[in-house]
């Protein structure tokens, strides 16, 4: 400023050159004693490993699906008609009757024969005969169930002789195979036997007697097979005392 002021005023200061020289000398000395200053370089950038990745081969684009030709409607109609015909045929076949299987006869289960209802009763007529006086006297000594049983036995013998002419049944054992059942005016014989011509046959019957015990009102019976002789003794059946009609 001072030098500038001097110049402005137009006066020359002789000390000015000397001052410039001194300043230059000081600058040179300062530069000589300064340490070496390394040039400043920009810091290196961090290195990055770079791996080259080979891109996968690009898959070839798949060809577009083949365009199927439209089906022939005439063929479809023909197939549908064939299917309908086959279905109708199968339904017709299903309606046809199956072949009949052979009829297998059912096994016959044997059982006691059915009782035959008597259309006419004969015991009262028989007792009214003069030849039955002894039988009437014997019945008079009986009462209740025993009298009813003897009346039913007489009716059974009459029904046998009337239904089987020539049999000549003369004796009846209502208790031979199984005990008889007498209840009030009813008599049930399920295992009886009668003798005819010195042979024994099985019989079943159901008999009803009037409340007074004088006459039979209903009778049903079934005649069975002949009883083997080897079984007679077990059932107290005897051949004697009977009329031999042979």
PAMAR-996775 format. One line per 8 residues: number of its first residue (from 1); for each residue z negated, x negated, y of C-alpha. Coordinates in pm, 1 decimal, decimal comma. Example, Ala and Ser with C-alpha at 12.3 -4.5 7.8 and 13.67 -1.06 7.14 Angstrom:
BEGIN
1> -780,0/-1230,0/-450,0 ~ -714,0/-1367,0/-106,0
# end
This chain:
BEGIN
1> 0,0/0,0/0,0 ~ -89,2/-282,4/217,2 ~ 243,6/-455,0/152,9 ~ 420,6/-131,3/207,0 ~ 240,1/-92,8/532,6 ~ 349,6/-432,7/638,1 ~ 708,6/-365,7/561,9 ~ 696,5/-45,0/747,9
9> 573,8/-215,9/1044,4 ~ 865,8/-466,7/1021,0 ~ 655,7/-774,4/1001,6 ~ 699,7/-1042,8/727,1 ~ 386,0/-1162,7/556,0 ~ 422,2/-1521,8/420,7 ~ 157,5/-1461,6/158,6 ~ 370,3/-1204,2/-19,0
17> 574,8/-1445,6/-230,8 ~ 267,7/-1632,5/-330,8 ~ 101,0/-1309,0/-440,9 ~ 400,8/-1214,7/-656,7 ~ 403,2/-1550,9/-825,1 ~ 33,5/-1525,3/-902,2 ~ 76,0/-1182,6/-1052,4 ~ 362,1/-1298,2/-1274,9
25> 159,4/-1597,8/-1393,7 ~ -132,7/-1376,0/-1486,0 ~ 96,3/-1145,0/-1686,2 ~ 247,3/-1441,2/-1875,9 ~ -98,0/-1577,2/-1961,5 ~ -213,2/-1238,7/-2079,9 ~ 90,3/-1198,6/-2301,5 ~ 39,2/-1542,6/-2452,8
33> -319,6/-1477,3/-2559,1 ~ -264,9/-1127,8/-2700,3 ~ -271,6/-1098,4/-3090,0 ~ 45,3/-1042,1/-3278,3 ~ 112,7/-682,9/-3280,0 ~ 290,2/-564,9/-3588,5 ~ 555,3/-316,0/-3526,4 ~ 445,8/27,7/-3602,1
41> 652,3/189,7/-3873,5 ~ 645,2/548,6/-3965,4 ~ 425,4/609,7/-4277,5 ~ 633,9/645,5/-4588,2 ~ 653,3/993,7/-4726,5 ~ 488,7/1063,2/-5060,6 ~ 741,1/1017,1/-5337,9 ~ 802,8/1312,1/-5568,5
49> 940,5/1270,1/-5917,3 ~ 1239,7/1483,7/-5952,9 ~ 1343,0/1598,7/-6301,2 ~ 1687,1/1722,8/-6342,8 ~ 1679,6/2040,3/-6548,4 ~ 1998,9/2126,8/-6716,2 ~ 2053,7/2499,4/-6678,6 ~ 2091,3/2687,6/-7009,7
57> 2442,5/2772,9/-7101,6 ~ 2534,0/3105,7/-6969,3 ~ 2571,8/3354,3/-7254,0 ~ 2913,0/3489,2/-7282,1 ~ 2911,3/3850,1/-7174,0 ~ 2919,5/4086,1/-7470,2 ~ 3237,1/4277,9/-7495,6 ~ 3207,5/4638,6/-7392,9
65> 3159,6/4884,1/-7680,3 ~ 3473,7/5004,9/-7827,3 ~ 3561,8/5347,5/-7716,9 ~ 3567,0/5577,4/-8016,9 ~ 3850,9/5819,7/-8025,1 ~ 3750,8/6179,4/-7992,0 ~ 3716,4/6351,6/-8332,8 ~ 3990,5/6574,5/-8441,6
73> 3863,5/6929,8/-8398,4 ~ 4087,8/7050,0/-8673,6 ~ 3919,9/6812,9/-8919,9 ~ 3574,1/6927,6/-8809,3 ~ 3672,4/7288,2/-8854,6 ~ 3805,5/7212,7/-9201,6 ~ 3480,9/7034,3/-9297,4 ~ 3269,5/7320,4/-9161,6
81> 3474,1/7572,7/-9355,4 ~ 3434,1/7367,1/-9673,9 ~ 3056,5/7345,7/-9623,1 ~ 3031,2/7720,4/-9566,7 ~ 3232,4/7785,8/-9882,2 ~ 3008,0/7553,3/-10085,5 ~ 2695,1/7720,1/-9942,8 ~ 2829,4/8066,7/-10024,1
89> 2914,0/7952,8/-10376,7 ~ 2565,0/7812,3/-10430,0 ~ 2406,2/8133,2/-10302,8 ~ 2627,3/8336,6/-10533,3 ~ 2529,1/8115,5/-10824,3 ~ 2160,5/8156,8/-10738,4 ~ 2200,8/8534,7/-10750,4 ~ 2346,5/8524,6/-11096,6
97> 2086,7/8622,3/-11360,4 ~ 1939,2/8335,8/-11555,0 ~ 2002,4/8335,3/-11927,2 ~ 1733,2/8536,1/-12097,3 ~ 1485,2/8338,1/-12299,0 ~ 1412,6/8442,2/-12654,9 ~ 1124,5/8685,6/-12672,7 ~ 835,1/8534,7/-12860,7
105> 641,7/8807,1/-13038,8 ~ 276,5/8818,8/-12952,3 ~ 40,2/8746,3/-13236,5 ~ -97,3/9057,2/-13393,4 ~ -473,2/9065,9/-13374,7 ~ -607,7/9264,8/-13662,0 ~ -897,1/9491,0/-13595,1 ~ -1053,9/9808,2/-13722,9
113> -804,7/10093,4/-13762,2 ~ -806,4/10368,9/-13505,2 ~ -991,1/10683,9/-13600,7 ~ -784,6/10991,0/-13687,1 ~ -914,0/11318,0/-13549,9 ~ -942,1/11584,8/-13816,2 ~ -751,8/11903,1/-13723,7 ~ -942,4/12114,6/-13977,4
121> -1298,1/12095,1/-14103,9 ~ -1387,0/12174,9/-14464,7 ~ -1760,9/12115,5/-14524,0 ~ -1867,0/12470,8/-14429,6 ~ -1610,1/12623,5/-14666,6 ~ -1714,2/12390,9/-14946,1 ~ -2084,2/12479,9/-14908,4 ~ -2005,0/12848,9/-14920,0
129> -1859,4/12808,6/-15270,0 ~ -2079,9/12911,9/-15563,4 ~ -2036,8/12562,7/-15709,6 ~ -2221,8/12417,8/-15409,7 ~ -2554,8/12594,9/-15474,2 ~ -2725,0/12275,9/-15579,9 ~ -2596,8/12099,4/-15268,8 ~ -2728,0/12379,9/-15047,3
137> -3072,6/12358,3/-15210,2 ~ -3077,6/11982,2/-15158,0 ~ -2978,5/12015,3/-14790,2 ~ -3255,1/12271,9/-14739,1 ~ -3512,2/12006,1/-14825,3 ~ -3383,3/11773,5/-14554,8 ~ -3427,9/11789,7/-14181,8 ~ -3311,1/11617,5/-13866,0
145> -3090,5/11309,9/-13889,3 ~ -3092,6/11293,3/-14270,3 ~ -2955,3/11647,2/-14298,9 ~ -2684,1/11568,3/-14040,6 ~ -2589,7/11252,9/-14232,6 ~ -2548,8/11442,3/-14563,3 ~ -2335,3/11708,7/-14394,4 ~ -2111,0/11436,9/-14247,5
153> -2084,6/11262,0/-14587,7 ~ -1967,4/11587,4/-14745,5 ~ -1708,6/11635,4/-14468,7 ~ -1586,2/11276,4/-14520,0 ~ -1528,6/11333,0/-14896,7 ~ -1337,1/11653,6/-14825,3 ~ -1118,3/11482,8/-14561,1 ~ -1038,6/11193,6/-14800,2
161> -936,2/11422,9/-15086,2 ~ -728,6/11642,2/-14856,0 ~ -548,2/11351,7/-14686,0 ~ -493,4/11152,1/-15006,9 ~ -414,2/11391,5/-15289,1 ~ -509,5/11254,7/-15629,3 ~ -773,0/11017,2/-15493,7 ~ -1066,2/11218,6/-15639,7
169> -1333,5/11070,8/-15408,9 ~ -1672,3/11167,7/-15558,6 ~ -1934,2/10944,6/-15396,2 ~ -1987,8/10803,6/-15047,7 ~ -2223,4/10521,5/-14938,7 ~ -2242,7/10527,8/-14552,7 ~ -2467,2/10220,1/-14547,7 ~ -2262,2/9993,8/-14783,5
177> -2142,0/9726,0/-14537,3 ~ -2340,4/9807,7/-14223,9 ~ -2621,8/10050,7/-14147,9 ~ -2514,9/10390,7/-14018,8 ~ -2622,3/10511,8/-13673,9 ~ -2764,1/10861,4/-13635,5 ~ -2846,5/10982,7/-13285,0 ~ -2932,1/11349,9/-13235,1
185> -2638,7/11552,1/-13360,2 ~ -2402,9/11246,5/-13376,9 ~ -2344,4/11028,8/-13682,2 ~ -2155,9/10696,4/-13661,3 ~ -2056,6/10509,2/-13979,7 ~ -1887,2/10171,1/-13923,2 ~ -1925,2/10006,2/-14266,1 ~ -1919,2/10283,5/-14522,4
193> -1756,9/10294,1/-14868,0 ~ -1635,8/10573,1/-15096,2 ~ -1569,9/10572,7/-15471,0 ~ -1247,5/10703,2/-15617,3 ~ -1137,7/10660,6/-15981,4 ~ -1406,9/10394,2/-16037,7 ~ -1290,3/10186,3/-15737,8 ~ -1445,7/10146,0/-15396,6
201> -1271,8/10164,5/-15056,2 ~ -1399,1/10107,9/-14705,8 ~ -1424,7/10390,7/-14451,1 ~ -1528,8/10448,0/-14089,3 ~ -1601,2/10783,8/-13930,1 ~ -1762,2/10963,2/-13637,1 ~ -1915,9/11304,6/-13695,9 ~ -2070,6/11574,8/-13473,7
209> -2303,6/11846,1/-13604,7 ~ -2413,6/12169,2/-13432,4 ~ -2765,2/12168,2/-13280,6 ~ -2896,7/12381,0/-13571,0 ~ -2777,6/12117,3/-13821,0 ~ -2586,1/12368,4/-14033,0 ~ -2221,1/12279,4/-13986,8 ~ -1991,8/11998,2/-13873,1
217> -1822,0/12064,0/-13537,3 ~ -1599,7/11748,2/-13502,7 ~ -1488,4/11467,9/-13730,6 ~ -1269,5/11154,2/-13693,1 ~ -1217,8/10889,6/-13961,7 ~ -1017,8/10584,9/-14079,8 ~ -973,5/10482,6/-14445,0 ~ -964,3/10109,0/-14509,6
225> -866,5/9877,7/-14793,2 ~ -1009,0/9849,4/-15142,4 ~ -1330,8/9647,6/-15169,7 ~ -1302,5/9352,9/-15416,1 ~ -1512,1/9399,9/-15730,9 ~ -1687,4/9067,7/-15681,6 ~ -1845,3/9216,4/-15366,8 ~ -1971,0/9536,2/-15525,4
233> -2301,5/9396,1/-15645,5 ~ -2383,8/9258,2/-15301,9 ~ -2346,6/9608,9/-15156,9 ~ -2505,0/9804,4/-15444,8 ~ -2174,9/9965,8/-15540,6 ~ -2142,0/10085,4/-15902,2 ~ -1853,6/10230,1/-16102,2 ~ -2047,5/10454,6/-16346,0
241> -2154,4/10813,8/-16292,0 ~ -1812,4/10892,4/-16148,2 ~ -1536,2/11103,3/-16287,5 ~ -1275,8/10896,1/-16475,2 ~ -941,2/11046,4/-16381,0 ~ -722,5/10787,3/-16548,8
# end
